[in-house]
Amino acid sequence: MAAGANAPTASEYIVHHLAHLNTSGSAQKNIVDFSIINIDTVFWSVALGALMCFFMYRAARMVQVGAPGRFVGAVESLVEFVHEQARSIVHGDIRMIAPLALTAFVWIVLMNAMDLLPVDLLPRLGEMVGIHYMRVVPTADLNGTLSMSIVVLGASIYYGIKVKHPGGFVKELFSAPFGANVFVAPFNFILNLIEYAAKTVSLGMRLFGNMFAGELVFMLIALLGGAATWWTFGLHFLTGLGWAIFHILIITLQGFIFMMLTLVYIGQAHEGH
């Protein structure tokens, strides 16, 4: 009875697992608060980014004349696939754009794949060293996904200015889509600002929404094992396995969508209205 009395309820379990380890030491109360940094999101993002760089570096070092190994062949196929996508979408110099798209795809897939780990594994290990809150899926944090979408926004603006030159870029802001007219120029400018904002927000929100929902489903499945009966353990295993297999598709698909939209937005920056 004592153990049951101390056990958290389903809502308390979910709320605890959705809390971030941040610099404030408490839950964020405001929608926007730049004084708070989610330490777990930053840590796992950087750690997985370093892991990605390590594997790419190893693949580059293992490239040899002749038949490549499976690992090198898989990396080469991925690089070639992303390069072909970049070349077909962006009509311009893609020497920096293709690596950006490749980085976005691999990095996001690795961050999404953290959702396949058992829900309580890393948080429990963290509790052993005094870390009471930890979320291990960086893409399930809106701060992480919006930061990546802001990078894409910056790249779009950069290439828009580089390709069209500063004068042409500013002129397009005030002349598209309703034409170069002094009376509609303010409306053109407002619409272009809204378009940039909508692209950025939707790009980040799409990835966040899918991964947050997937993380929440895994938590709900974990709660099925709370009752010690044979059929709940069986249901817990089967539902967890089924959702994990399906979630592999979501993990890869969300990385692919983010990569393709990155190429599309940068490709649009190369073209005039």
C-alpha positions as CSV (number, residue, x, y, z in Angstrom):
1,M,0.0,0.0,0.0
2,A,2.9,2.4,0.8
3,A,4.5,1.8,-2.6
4,G,1.2,2.3,-4.3
5,A,0.6,5.5,-2.4
6,N,3.9,6.9,-3.4
7,A,3.6,5.9,-7.1
8,P,2.8,8.8,-9.4
9,T,-0.5,9.0,-11.2
10,A,-0.7,8.8,-15.0
11,S,-0.9,12.6,-15.3
12,E,2.0,13.2,-12.9
13,Y,4.1,10.7,-14.7
14,I,3.5,12.4,-18.1
15,V,4.0,15.9,-16.6
16,H,7.3,14.8,-15.0
17,H,8.6,13.3,-18.3
18,L,7.6,16.5,-20.3
19,A,9.6,18.8,-17.9
20,H,12.9,20.1,-19.2
21,L,16.2,20.4,-17.3
22,N,16.6,24.1,-17.7
23,T,18.6,27.0,-16.2
24,S,15.7,28.3,-14.2
25,G,15.2,25.2,-12.1
26,S,11.4,25.3,-12.6
27,A,8.9,24.9,-15.4
28,Q,8.8,27.7,-18.0
29,K,5.7,29.9,-17.3
30,N,5.7,32.2,-20.3
31,I,5.4,31.2,-23.9
32,V,8.5,33.2,-24.8
33,D,11.3,33.5,-22.2
34,F,14.8,34.1,-23.5
35,S,16.2,33.9,-20.0
36,I,15.6,30.2,-19.8
37,I,17.8,27.6,-21.7
38,N,16.7,24.0,-21.9
39,I,20.0,22.3,-21.0
40,D,18.8,18.8,-22.0
41,T,17.9,20.0,-25.5
42,V,21.2,21.7,-26.0
43,F,23.2,18.8,-24.6
44,W,21.6,16.1,-26.7
45,S,21.6,18.2,-29.8
46,V,25.3,18.9,-29.5
47,A,26.1,15.3,-28.6
48,L,24.2,13.9,-31.6
49,G,25.7,16.5,-33.9
50,A,29.1,15.5,-32.7
51,L,28.2,11.8,-33.3
52,M,27.0,12.7,-36.8
53,C,30.3,14.5,-37.6
54,F,32.3,11.5,-36.2
55,F,30.5,9.0,-38.5
56,M,30.8,11.3,-41.5
57,Y,34.5,11.8,-40.8
58,R,35.1,8.0,-40.4
59,A,33.3,7.4,-43.7
60,A,35.4,10.0,-45.5
61,R,38.6,8.4,-44.1
62,M,37.5,5.0,-45.2
63,V,36.9,5.9,-48.8
64,Q,39.3,3.9,-51.0
65,V,39.8,3.1,-54.6
66,G,37.8,0.0,-55.4
67,A,34.7,-1.5,-53.9
68,P,33.5,0.4,-50.8
69,G,32.4,-1.3,-47.6
70,R,28.7,-1.3,-46.6
71,F,29.1,1.6,-44.2
72,V,31.0,3.7,-46.8
73,G,28.6,2.7,-49.5
74,A,25.5,3.7,-47.5
75,V,27.0,7.1,-46.7
76,E,28.0,7.6,-50.4
77,S,24.5,6.7,-51.5
78,L,23.0,9.2,-49.0
79,V,25.4,12.0,-50.1
80,E,24.6,11.3,-53.7
81,F,20.8,11.2,-53.1
82,V,20.9,14.6,-51.2
83,H,23.1,16.1,-53.9
84,E,20.7,15.1,-56.7
85,Q,17.8,16.5,-54.8
86,A,19.7,19.8,-54.2
87,R,20.7,20.0,-57.9
88,S,17.1,19.4,-59.1
89,I,15.5,22.0,-56.8
90,V,18.1,24.8,-56.5
91,H,19.2,26.3,-59.8
92,G,22.5,27.7,-58.8
93,D,25.7,27.0,-56.9
94,I,24.9,24.1,-54.4
95,R,28.4,23.6,-53.0
96,M,27.3,24.8,-49.6
97,I,23.6,24.1,-50.0
98,A,23.8,20.4,-50.5
99,P,26.0,19.9,-47.3
100,L,23.5,22.0,-45.4
101,A,20.6,19.8,-46.5
102,L,22.6,16.6,-45.7
103,T,23.4,17.9,-42.3
104,A,19.8,18.8,-41.6
105,F,18.6,15.3,-42.7
106,V,21.2,13.2,-40.8
107,W,21.1,15.4,-37.7
108,I,17.3,15.4,-37.5
109,V,17.0,11.7,-38.0
110,L,19.5,11.1,-35.2
111,M,17.7,13.4,-32.9
112,N,14.3,11.8,-33.8
113,A,15.7,8.3,-33.2
114,M,16.2,9.1,-29.5
115,D,12.5,8.6,-29.3
116,L,13.1,4.8,-29.8
117,L,14.9,4.5,-26.6
118,P,12.9,3.2,-23.6
119,V,11.0,6.2,-22.1
120,D,12.4,5.8,-18.6
121,L,16.0,4.6,-19.5
122,L,18.0,7.9,-19.7
123,P,15.8,9.8,-17.2
124,R,16.3,7.1,-14.6
125,L,20.1,7.1,-15.2
126,G,20.0,10.8,-14.8
127,E,18.2,10.5,-11.4
128,M,21.0,8.4,-10.2
129,V,23.4,11.4,-10.5
130,G,20.9,14.0,-9.2
131,I,19.3,15.0,-12.5
132,H,15.6,14.8,-11.9
133,Y,14.3,16.1,-15.2
134,M,15.5,15.1,-18.7
135,R,14.0,15.1,-22.1
136,V,16.2,13.3,-24.6
137,V,14.4,14.1,-27.9
138,P,15.6,17.6,-29.0
139,T,13.1,17.7,-31.8
140,A,10.2,17.3,-29.4
141,D,11.2,20.8,-28.0
142,L,9.8,23.7,-29.9
143,N,12.9,25.7,-29.1
144,G,15.1,23.2,-30.9
145,T,13.0,23.0,-34.0
146,L,12.4,26.7,-34.3
147,S,16.1,27.4,-34.0
148,M,16.8,25.1,-37.0
149,S,14.0,26.7,-39.0
150,I,15.5,30.2,-38.2
151,V,18.8,29.0,-39.6
152,V,16.9,28.0,-42.8
153,L,15.3,31.5,-42.8
154,G,18.8,33.1,-42.5
155,A,20.1,30.9,-45.4
156,S,17.1,31.9,-47.6
157,I,17.7,35.6,-46.9
158,Y,21.4,35.3,-47.4
159,Y,21.1,33.6,-50.8
160,G,18.3,36.0,-51.8
161,I,20.7,38.9,-51.2
162,K,23.6,37.1,-52.8
163,V,21.8,36.0,-56.0
164,K,19.7,39.2,-56.5
165,H,22.1,41.6,-54.9
166,P,20.9,43.9,-52.0
167,G,19.1,46.3,-54.3
168,G,17.2,43.6,-56.2
169,F,16.3,41.8,-53.0
170,V,14.9,44.9,-51.4
171,K,13.1,45.8,-54.6
172,E,11.4,42.4,-54.7
173,L,10.2,42.8,-51.1
174,F,8.2,45.9,-52.2
175,S,7.3,44.9,-55.8
176,A,6.1,41.3,-55.4
177,P,3.5,39.9,-55.8
178,F,1.3,42.8,-56.9
179,G,3.8,44.7,-59.0
180,A,6.0,47.8,-58.7
181,N,3.4,50.4,-57.6
182,V,3.9,53.0,-54.9
183,F,0.3,52.4,-53.6
184,V,0.7,48.6,-53.2
185,A,4.3,48.6,-52.1
186,P,3.5,48.6,-48.4
187,F,1.1,45.6,-48.9
188,N,3.8,43.8,-50.9
189,F,6.3,44.3,-48.1
190,I,3.9,43.1,-45.4
191,L,2.9,40.0,-47.4
192,N,6.5,39.1,-47.9
193,L,7.3,39.5,-44.2
194,I,4.3,37.3,-43.4
195,E,5.5,34.7,-46.0
196,Y,8.9,34.5,-44.4
197,A,7.4,34.3,-40.9
198,A,4.9,31.6,-42.0
199,K,7.6,29.5,-43.6
200,T,9.8,29.6,-40.6
201,V,7.1,28.9,-38.0
202,S,5.5,26.1,-40.1
203,L,8.8,24.4,-40.7
204,G,9.6,24.3,-37.0
205,M,6.1,23.5,-35.8
206,R,5.7,20.6,-38.2
207,L,8.7,18.8,-36.9
208,F,8.0,19.6,-33.3
209,G,4.3,18.6,-33.5
210,N,5.1,15.2,-35.0
211,M,7.9,14.3,-32.6
212,F,6.0,15.7,-29.5
213,A,3.0,13.5,-30.4
214,G,5.2,10.5,-30.9
215,E,6.9,11.0,-27.6
216,L,3.6,11.4,-25.8
217,V,2.3,8.1,-27.4
218,F,5.4,6.3,-26.1
219,M,4.6,7.6,-22.6
220,L,1.0,6.4,-22.8
221,I,2.2,3.0,-23.9
222,A,4.7,2.9,-21.0
223,L,1.8,3.5,-18.6
224,L,0.2,0.2,-19.9
225,G,2.8,-1.8,-18.0
226,G,1.7,-0.2,-14.7
227,A,-0.6,-3.1,-13.8
228,A,1.1,-6.4,-13.0
229,T,-1.0,-8.8,-15.0
230,W,0.0,-11.0,-17.9
231,W,-2.3,-9.4,-20.4
232,T,-1.2,-5.8,-19.7
233,F,2.5,-6.8,-20.1
234,G,1.6,-8.5,-23.4
235,L,-0.4,-5.5,-24.5
236,H,2.4,-3.2,-23.4
237,F,5.0,-5.1,-25.4
238,L,2.9,-5.5,-28.6
239,T,1.7,-1.9,-28.7
240,G,5.2,-0.6,-27.9
241,L,6.8,-2.7,-30.6
242,G,4.1,-1.8,-33.2
243,W,4.4,1.9,-32.5
244,A,8.2,1.8,-32.6
245,I,8.2,0.1,-36.0
246,F,5.8,2.6,-37.3
247,H,7.7,5.5,-35.7
248,I,10.8,4.5,-37.6
249,L,9.0,5.7,-40.7
250,I,8.0,9.0,-39.0
251,I,11.5,9.6,-37.8
252,T,13.0,9.3,-41.3
253,L,10.1,11.0,-43.1
254,Q,10.3,14.1,-40.8
255,G,14.0,14.4,-41.5
256,F,13.3,14.1,-45.2
257,I,10.5,16.7,-45.2
258,F,12.7,19.2,-43.3
259,M,15.5,18.6,-45.8
260,M,13.3,19.0,-48.8
261,L,11.6,22.2,-47.5
262,T,15.0,23.6,-46.7
263,L,16.0,23.1,-50.4
264,V,12.7,24.4,-51.6
265,Y,13.0,27.6,-49.6
266,I,16.6,28.2,-50.6
267,G,15.6,27.4,-54.2
268,Q,12.9,30.0,-54.1
269,A,15.4,32.6,-52.9
270,H,17.3,31.9,-56.2
271,E,14.3,32.7,-58.3
272,G,12.3,35.9,-58.8
273,H,8.6,36.3,-58.4
